[in-house]
Amino acid sequence: MNNEKQFFTEVINFYKIVANATILFYNQYIITILKGELLFKIIF
């Protein structure tokens, strides 16, 4: 029973790390696109 709980805790922690990494990646991606649009508007 205890091992099962430990396993689920590790799985949940793993998914939290993956989710955080994904959010950070998308934030950087969106910021890059917004910067690109701003530069595009300034140039043209």
C-alpha positions as CSV (number, residue, x, y, z in Angstrom):
1,M,0.0,0.0,0.0
2,N,2.8,2.4,1.0
3,N,4.8,1.6,-2.2
4,E,1.7,2.3,-4.3
5,K,1.2,5.7,-2.7
6,Q,4.9,6.5,-3.2
7,F,4.6,5.5,-6.9
8,F,1.6,7.8,-7.4
9,T,3.4,10.6,-5.7
10,E,6.4,10.2,-8.0
11,V,4.1,10.1,-11.1
12,I,2.3,13.2,-10.0
13,N,5.5,15.0,-9.4
14,F,6.8,14.0,-12.8
15,Y,3.7,15.3,-14.5
16,K,4.0,18.6,-12.6
17,I,7.5,19.0,-13.9
18,V,6.4,18.2,-17.4
19,A,3.5,20.6,-17.2
20,N,5.7,23.4,-15.8
21,A,8.3,22.9,-18.6
22,T,5.5,22.9,-21.2
23,I,4.1,26.2,-19.8
24,L,7.5,27.8,-19.7
25,F,8.1,26.7,-23.3
26,Y,4.8,28.1,-24.5
27,N,5.3,31.4,-22.7
28,Q,8.7,31.8,-24.4
29,Y,7.1,30.8,-27.7
30,I,4.3,33.4,-27.3
31,I,6.7,36.1,-26.2
32,T,8.9,35.4,-29.3
33,I,5.8,35.7,-31.6
34,L,4.7,39.0,-30.0
35,K,8.2,40.4,-30.3
36,G,8.3,39.4,-33.9
37,E,4.9,41.1,-34.6
38,L,6.1,44.3,-32.9
39,L,9.3,44.3,-35.0
40,F,7.2,43.7,-38.1
41,K,4.9,46.6,-37.3
42,I,7.9,48.9,-36.6
43,I,9.7,48.0,-39.8
44,F,6.6,48.1,-42.0
